[in-house]
Amino acid sequence: MPGRIGVWIIGAYGSVSTCVVVGAEAIKRGLIGRTGLVTDLREFEDIDLVGFDGLVFAGCAARESTLESASAEVQATAGILPTSLLASLTAPLAEVDRRFRRGCALNCGEAILGMGPVRNGDHKTAKEIGAEFQGNLRAFIREEGLRTVVVVNLASTEPYAEMPPEFASLAAFRGLIEKDRRDRLAASVVYAYAAIDAGFAYINFTPSWGASPPAIQELARERGVPHMGKDGKTGETLVKTVLAPMFVARNLKVLSWSGHNILGNRDGLVLKHPENNKNKVKDKDEALRKILRDDDAQSHVRIDYVPSLGDWKTAWDHIHFQGFLDVKMTMQFTWQGCDSALAASSWHTSRVIALPPRARFVRHARIEREPFPAPMLKNQPLRPIIKTGEAVPPSRSIGDDEH
Ligand SMILES: NC(=O)c1ccc[n+]([C@@H]2O[C@H](COP(=O)([O-])OP(=O)(O)OC[C@H]3O[C@@H](n4cnc5c(N)ncnc54)[C@H](O)[C@@H]3O)[C@@H](O)[C@H]2O)c1
């Protein structure tokens, strides 16, 4: 019996976070369908995943709001949370809201600090920020009688910064925390460190550092704690990472790949800031480069904030490639999706990461029988649990892209 699992969202009141909570509470009550949930696929049917009824939400926010107004905001910008649905969820949403705490926005940049009253953690040391976070997670377990908590980072993209050399080893990283070198840290990495240090699984849905520094991975190995992800692939990048292997498999040479994304939600507003934008674009670009394995291929990614579009993102990709007889050809695609709805169906990887280590694998033979192309599975956030009959060692990252 999986027991009740807590999902602690960093970035509460964000669009994705709000859609996650509203979606899960609606599913619990049979008010919406379950399309888009990967864990509903038959590869997972004999795995003892926690049911939706066993998921309890809490989290921390950097800006002042309520779930009621955050939901109304999503409805206004995306039109995907009808008033009638929200009316049926008033009581459960208020209950989740009571569990939301204030977060810290250490070195999250002007874009985030400019979104209204925020707590930037300036008055606390890095050690105190981490201890408070761990205290919140332990209190959540105690008060709700949970088996464990999974921490999911759904906060805004932090500004780009070079990884400090101290991030290379746990000992050096701990030195930064001890000496309170907040100039070298950011909220996402302090949260990831604190969660994993206290033994809680961690998922990073954003391009921010999170658990990606080698020091945090060393800590995860030491503690035997699973962690996964760096920027969920939900829209244009998902399509891109499925299409790119096709060019590689047919030995078609990609000469250039240009992608132009326009969106008008708060994420877009944050990404309007050059340093935050750089962090996101870098991740999209890296995903493609890893697959193409061709340094000559030109890759351009642009993200522009277009307020009139709200949460409905449009991406246009132009792929120029060369085939046999050196013939140059072009492929183009346009992707139009509701950003938060796409992302909110991916959060449920928490159901997998919350499994006991021995249960965290799926047999390879079943995957091979699947009708959809391997890259589809490969680029799902769940890909690394798909291993040939072996459990993923609990210490390894189970979500970074592997291509
Ligand atoms: N399809 C998608 O929408 C998609 C896909 C992949 C990744 N992402 C990433 O998911 C994240 C969330 O996207 P969104 O559209 O919900 O953005 P959003 O701006 O609506 O929400 C982010 C929330 O995080 C809060 N926040 C920022 N820093 C924080 C901190 N340190 N602690 C606590 N809260 C903090 C902000 O106040 C904001 O309310 C972004 O980083 C985005 O790039 C989204």
PDBQT file of the ligand as one rigid body, heavy atoms in Angstrom, charges set to zero:
ROOT
HETATM    1  N1  LIG A 501       4.487  24.201 -20.603  1.00  0.00    +0.000 N 
HETATM    2  C1  LIG A 501       4.949  24.967 -19.598  1.00  0.00    +0.000 C 
HETATM    3  O1  LIG A 501       4.272  25.830 -19.102  1.00  0.00    +0.000 OA
HETATM    4  C2  LIG A 501       6.327  24.695 -19.047  1.00  0.00    +0.000 A 
HETATM    5  C3  LIG A 501       7.139  23.725 -19.636  1.00  0.00    +0.000 A 
HETATM    6  C4  LIG A 501       8.402  23.484 -19.104  1.00  0.00    +0.000 A 
HETATM    7  C5  LIG A 501       8.831  24.243 -18.012  1.00  0.00    +0.000 A 
HETATM    8  N2  LIG A 501       8.034  25.198 -17.492  1.00  0.00    +0.000 N 
HETATM    9  C6  LIG A 501       8.560  25.989 -16.372  1.00  0.00    +0.000 C 
HETATM   10  O2  LIG A 501       7.681  25.871 -15.248  1.00  0.00    +0.000 OA
HETATM   11  C7  LIG A 501       7.832  27.036 -14.439  1.00  0.00    +0.000 C 
HETATM   12  C8  LIG A 501       6.459  27.563 -14.033  1.00  0.00    +0.000 C 
HETATM   13  O3  LIG A 501       5.772  28.089 -15.162  1.00  0.00    +0.000 OA
HETATM   14  P1  LIG A 501       4.450  28.954 -14.930  1.00  0.00    +0.000 P 
HETATM   15  O4  LIG A 501       3.869  29.213 -16.272  1.00  0.00    +0.000 OA
HETATM   16  O5  LIG A 501       3.614  28.374 -13.866  1.00  0.00    +0.000 OA
HETATM   17  O6  LIG A 501       5.065  30.339 -14.377  1.00  0.00    +0.000 OA
HETATM   18  P2  LIG A 501       4.358  31.386 -13.422  1.00  0.00    +0.000 P 
HETATM   19  O7  LIG A 501       5.143  32.640 -13.550  1.00  0.00    +0.000 OA
HETATM   20  O8  LIG A 501       2.905  31.463 -13.670  1.00  0.00    +0.000 OA
HETATM   21  O9  LIG A 501       4.546  30.778 -11.968  1.00  0.00    +0.000 OA
HETATM   22  C9  LIG A 501       5.750  30.711 -11.304  1.00  0.00    +0.000 C 
HETATM   23  C10 LIG A 501       5.500  31.080  -9.852  1.00  0.00    +0.000 C 
HETATM   24  O10 LIG A 501       6.693  30.813  -9.132  1.00  0.00    +0.000 OA
HETATM   25  C11 LIG A 501       6.803  31.794  -8.128  1.00  0.00    +0.000 C 
HETATM   26  N3  LIG A 501       8.196  31.814  -7.689  1.00  0.00    +0.000 N 
HETATM   27  C12 LIG A 501       9.260  32.345  -8.322  1.00  0.00    +0.000 A 
HETATM   28  N4  LIG A 501      10.383  32.108  -7.616  1.00  0.00    +0.000 NA
HETATM   29  C13 LIG A 501      10.009  31.427  -6.513  1.00  0.00    +0.000 A 
HETATM   30  C14 LIG A 501      10.702  30.910  -5.400  1.00  0.00    +0.000 A 
HETATM   31  N5  LIG A 501      12.028  31.030  -5.316  1.00  0.00    +0.000 N 
HETATM   32  N6  LIG A 501      10.011  30.244  -4.437  1.00  0.00    +0.000 NA
HETATM   33  C15 LIG A 501       8.666  30.100  -4.532  1.00  0.00    +0.000 A 
HETATM   34  N7  LIG A 501       7.938  30.573  -5.586  1.00  0.00    +0.000 NA
HETATM   35  C16 LIG A 501       8.609  31.222  -6.551  1.00  0.00    +0.000 A 
HETATM   36  C17 LIG A 501       6.339  33.075  -8.793  1.00  0.00    +0.000 C 
HETATM   37  O11 LIG A 501       5.947  34.010  -7.832  1.00  0.00    +0.000 OA
HETATM   38  C18 LIG A 501       5.170  32.547  -9.651  1.00  0.00    +0.000 C 
HETATM   39  O12 LIG A 501       3.949  32.667  -8.936  1.00  0.00    +0.000 OA
HETATM   40  C19 LIG A 501       8.678  28.030 -15.224  1.00  0.00    +0.000 C 
HETATM   41  O13 LIG A 501      10.012  27.969 -14.784  1.00  0.00    +0.000 OA
HETATM   42  C20 LIG A 501       8.583  27.491 -16.639  1.00  0.00    +0.000 C 
HETATM   43  O14 LIG A 501       9.682  27.863 -17.443  1.00  0.00    +0.000 OA
HETATM   44  C21 LIG A 501       6.785  25.433 -17.959  1.00  0.00    +0.000 A 
ENDROOT
TORSDOF 0
